[in-house]
Amino acid sequence: MRTIARSQRRAAVALGGSSALVYAFFYLPVIVLIVFSFNKARTGGAWTGFTTNWYSLLAQNDQIKTATVNSVVVAIIATSVATVLGTMISLALDRHTFRGRKAAQQVVYLPVIAPEIVTGVSLLAFFSLALGRLNDILGRGAEDAIRLGRPTVILTHIAFCTAFVALVVRASLRTLDPAIEEAAADLGAGAWTTFRRVTLPSIMPGVLGGALLSFTLSLDNFVITFYVAGPGATTLPIEVYGQLRRAISPEVNAVSTLIFAASSLLLLSALGVQAGVARRRLQQVRPAKQGPEPNQPITDPNPTPIPQRRGQ
């Protein structure tokens, strides 16, 4: 027994050490970035003092502000549409059987497994062909032609974000017992009422997780956006990449720190919402206590008098 316990302790120490190394590999660069966003030195890796001037200069940088607004607008629109479409696709694939269901499933999950550069090049070719035909139909020349821009970026982000939302929501649907929905239908609830009162609350953690994943992927996507972005549609990752090619500016560290803080706050908020939903669901399905409490005497609310014998 001592040998087994010793082996288990060694395995736990090894697992904890490897996990710590993995987390350090991922988060130490982020910590260094946050620290150097408060460094006085404009270039170089030496610490010369504490300052918050780079955040003040960041508020005056019109290029970064415009790119940040573009990224946030694209992420919000893409997440909203992709969450609705991904949830609908997941319900269709999980709850219904139709011709071409397997092919539709493969097509939906294709953006998840396809390399981003392949997706970006294919979308660039598609938009070039489609916009060229549209300009020919509308009779627009080179001066007033419809070109790549924010709409093409939004459509692209909706396309690949929908696949990730569908993947997460379908995983939640697999843990949902269909008998619950059948019971709601037997009690007279329609399809919409069943979805709104039973299905959606049950899969809400998956929907929120898919929306959060979609927002994060849209906000920091670079490869695909680089191919489909046109004039006036530069997102923050593309702007940061352009500035890094010229010089490493502390303003880039500052905006990266703000994005990391906003993402962390959004993640904590989503986890809080999921925990609240799970807590309310547990309270709803928790059976009412039946029987007396432990170590409590059983009392009859209407006791029947016991007749006494004569002579007592």
C-alpha positions in Angstrom: 0.0 0.0 0.0 2.8 2.4 0.8 4.4 1.7 -2.6 1.1 2.4 -4.4 0.6 5.7 -2.4 4.2 6.7 -3.1 3.7 6.1 -6.9 0.5 8.1 -6.8 2.2 11.0 -5.1 5.0 10.9 -7.7 2.5 10.8 -10.5 0.6 13.8 -9.0 3.9 15.8 -8.6 4.9 15.0 -12.2 1.4 15.9 -13.5 1.4 19.2 -11.5 4.9 20.1 -12.7 4.2 19.5 -16.3 0.9 21.5 -16.0 2.8 24.3 -14.4 5.4 24.3 -17.3 2.6 24.4 -19.9 0.8 27.3 -18.2 4.1 29.1 -17.8 4.8 28.6 -21.5 1.5 30.1 -22.4 1.2 33.0 -19.9 4.7 34.2 -19.2 4.9 36.0 -22.5 1.6 37.7 -21.7 2.9 38.8 -18.3 6.1 40.2 -19.9 3.9 42.1 -22.4 1.8 43.6 -19.7 4.9 44.6 -17.6 6.6 46.2 -20.6 3.5 48.2 -21.5 4.4 50.3 -18.4 8.1 50.6 -19.3 9.5 54.1 -20.0 11.9 52.8 -22.7 10.4 53.0 -26.2 12.6 50.4 -27.7 14.7 47.5 -26.3 14.1 45.0 -23.6 15.6 46.9 -20.6 13.4 48.2 -17.8 14.1 51.9 -17.4 11.2 53.0 -15.1 7.4 52.9 -14.7 5.1 55.0 -16.8 1.5 55.1 -18.1 2.3 57.5 -21.0 1.9 54.8 -23.6 -1.8 54.4 -22.6 -2.2 58.2 -23.0 -0.6 58.1 -26.4 -2.7 55.1 -27.4 -5.8 57.2 -26.9 -4.4 59.7 -29.4 -3.4 57.1 -32.0 -6.2 57.3 -34.7 -5.0 54.3 -36.6 -5.2 51.9 -33.6 -8.5 53.4 -32.5 -10.0 52.9 -35.9 -8.7 49.4 -36.2 -10.0 48.6 -32.7 -13.5 49.9 -33.5 -13.5 47.8 -36.7 -12.5 44.7 -34.8 -15.1 45.1 -32.1 -17.9 45.9 -34.6 -17.0 42.9 -36.8 -16.8 40.6 -33.8 -20.1 41.7 -32.3 -22.0 41.4 -35.6 -20.3 38.1 -36.5 -20.9 36.6 -33.0 -24.6 37.6 -33.0 -25.4 36.1 -36.4 -23.1 33.1 -35.9 -24.7 32.2 -32.6 -28.2 32.1 -34.1 -27.1 30.2 -37.2 -24.9 27.8 -35.3 -27.7 27.0 -32.8 -30.2 26.4 -35.6 -27.8 24.2 -37.5 -27.0 22.2 -34.4 -30.7 21.6 -33.7 -31.3 20.6 -37.3 -28.4 18.1 -37.3 -29.1 16.6 -33.9 -32.9 16.5 -33.8 -33.9 15.8 -37.4 -33.0 13.2 -40.1 -33.0 14.3 -43.7 -31.4 13.5 -47.0 -27.8 14.8 -47.2 -27.5 15.2 -43.4 -24.0 13.7 -43.2 -22.8 15.8 -46.1 -24.2 18.9 -44.4 -22.4 18.0 -41.2 -19.1 17.7 -43.0 -19.6 21.0 -44.8 -20.5 22.8 -41.5 -17.4 21.5 -39.8 -15.1 22.1 -42.8 -13.9 25.6 -41.6 -12.8 24.0 -38.3 -10.4 21.5 -39.9 -9.4 23.4 -43.0 -6.1 25.5 -42.8 -6.8 29.2 -42.4 -4.7 30.1 -45.4 -6.8 27.8 -47.6 -10.0 29.4 -46.3 -8.6 32.9 -46.8 -7.4 32.3 -50.4 -10.7 30.5 -51.4 -12.8 33.3 -49.9 -10.6 35.9 -51.7 -11.2 34.1 -55.0 -14.9 33.9 -54.3 -15.3 37.5 -53.4 -13.2 38.7 -56.4 -15.4 36.7 -58.7 -18.7 37.7 -57.1 -17.9 41.4 -56.8 -16.6 41.4 -60.4 -19.9 40.0 -61.7 -21.8 42.4 -59.5 -19.9 45.4 -60.8 -20.5 44.2 -64.4 -24.3 43.9 -63.7 -24.5 47.3 -62.1 -22.3 48.8 -64.8 -19.7 50.2 -62.4 -16.2 51.1 -63.5 -12.9 51.0 -61.7 -13.6 54.3 -59.9 -16.9 53.4 -58.2 -16.6 49.6 -58.2 -17.6 47.6 -55.1 -14.5 46.3 -53.5 -13.4 44.3 -50.5 -14.2 46.0 -47.2 -15.9 45.6 -43.9 -19.0 43.7 -45.3 -16.7 41.0 -46.8 -14.9 40.7 -43.4 -18.2 40.4 -41.6 -19.4 37.7 -44.0 -16.2 35.8 -43.7 -16.2 35.9 -39.9 -19.8 34.7 -39.8 -18.9 31.8 -42.0 -16.1 30.3 -39.9 -17.6 31.4 -36.5 -20.8 29.6 -37.2 -18.9 26.3 -37.5 -17.4 26.7 -34.0 -20.7 27.7 -32.5 -22.4 24.7 -34.0 -19.6 22.4 -32.7 -20.0 23.7 -29.1 -23.8 23.8 -29.1 -24.1 20.3 -30.5 -22.0 19.0 -27.7 -24.5 20.5 -25.3 -27.4 19.0 -27.2 -25.9 15.5 -26.8 -26.1 15.8 -23.0 -29.8 16.8 -23.2 -32.3 14.0 -22.7 -34.8 14.2 -25.6 -37.4 12.8 -23.2 -37.6 16.2 -21.6 -38.7 17.8 -24.8 -41.1 15.0 -25.5 -42.6 15.5 -22.1 -43.1 19.2 -22.8 -44.8 18.3 -26.1 -47.1 15.8 -24.3 -48.1 18.5 -21.9 -49.4 20.6 -24.8 -46.4 22.9 -25.5 -45.7 23.8 -29.1 -42.4 23.6 -30.9 -41.5 27.2 -30.2 -42.6 27.0 -26.5 -40.6 23.8 -26.0 -37.5 25.4 -27.5 -37.9 28.6 -25.5 -38.9 27.1 -22.1 -37.0 23.8 -22.2 -34.4 23.3 -24.9 -32.8 26.8 -24.9 -32.4 27.1 -21.1 -30.9 23.6 -21.0 -28.3 24.3 -23.7 -27.7 27.9 -22.6 -24.2 27.2 -21.2 -23.2 25.7 -24.6 -24.7 28.7 -26.5 -22.8 31.2 -24.3 -19.6 29.2 -24.6 -20.0 29.1 -28.4 -20.7 32.9 -28.5 -17.6 33.6 -26.3 -15.5 31.4 -28.5 -16.9 33.0 -31.7 -16.2 36.5 -30.3 -12.6 35.6 -29.4 -11.8 34.0 -32.7 -13.3 36.9 -34.6 -11.5 39.5 -32.5 -8.0 38.1 -33.0 -8.2 36.4 -36.4 -5.5 37.5 -38.7 -4.8 35.1 -41.6 -8.3 34.9 -43.0 -9.0 38.6 -42.4 -5.8 39.6 -44.1 -7.0 38.2 -47.4 -10.6 39.6 -47.4 -10.0 43.0 -45.8 -10.0 46.0 -48.1 -9.5 49.8 -47.6 -11.1 51.0 -44.5 -11.6 47.5 -43.0 -8.2 47.1 -41.3 -8.8 45.2 -38.0 -6.6 45.4 -34.9 -4.5 42.3 -35.6 -3.6 43.6 -39.1 -2.8 47.0 -37.8 -0.6 45.6 -35.1 1.2 43.4 -37.6 1.8 46.4 -39.8 3.3 48.4 -36.9 5.5 45.5 -35.8 7.0 45.3 -39.3 8.2 48.9 -38.8 9.2 48.9 -35.1 8.0 47.4 -31.8 6.1 50.3 -30.2 5.0 50.2 -26.6 1.6 51.3 -27.7 1.2 47.9 -29.2 1.9 46.4 -25.8 -0.6 48.8 -24.2 -3.4 47.9 -26.7 -2.6 44.2 -26.3 -2.9 44.5 -22.5 -6.3 46.2 -22.8 -7.5 43.5 -25.1 -6.3 40.8 -22.7 -8.0 42.5 -19.8 -11.3 42.9 -21.8 -11.1 39.2 -22.8 -10.5 38.1 -19.3 -13.4 40.2 -18.0 -15.7 38.8 -20.7 -14.6 35.2 -19.9 -15.3 35.7 -16.1 -18.7 37.2 -16.9 -19.6 34.2 -19.1 -18.5 31.8 -16.5 -20.5 33.7 -13.9 -23.6 33.5 -16.1 -23.1 29.8 -16.8 -22.7 29.2 -13.0 -25.9 31.1 -12.3 -27.8 29.2 -15.0 -26.6 25.9 -13.6 -27.5 26.9 -10.0 -31.0 27.9 -11.0 -31.5 24.7 -13.0 -30.3 22.7 -9.9 -32.8 24.5 -7.7 -35.6 23.8 -10.2 -35.0 20.1 -10.5 -34.1 19.5 -6.9 -36.9 17.3 -5.4 -38.8 18.6 -2.5 -37.8 17.1 0.8 -40.0 14.4 1.9 -40.3 12.8 5.3 -39.0 14.1 8.6 -35.6 15.5 9.1 -33.0 13.2 10.5 -33.1 12.7 14.3 -36.5 14.4 14.5 -39.5 12.7 16.1 -42.4 11.7 13.8 -45.5 13.6 14.8 -49.0 13.1 13.6 -50.8 16.4 12.9 -54.2 14.8 13.8 -53.4 12.3 16.6 -56.1 9.7 17.4 -56.8 9.5 21.1 -55.9 6.1 22.6 -58.7 4.7 24.8 -57.6 4.0 28.4 -58.4 0.9 30.3 -60.6 0.9 33.3 -58.8 1.2 36.5 -55.9 3.3 35.1 
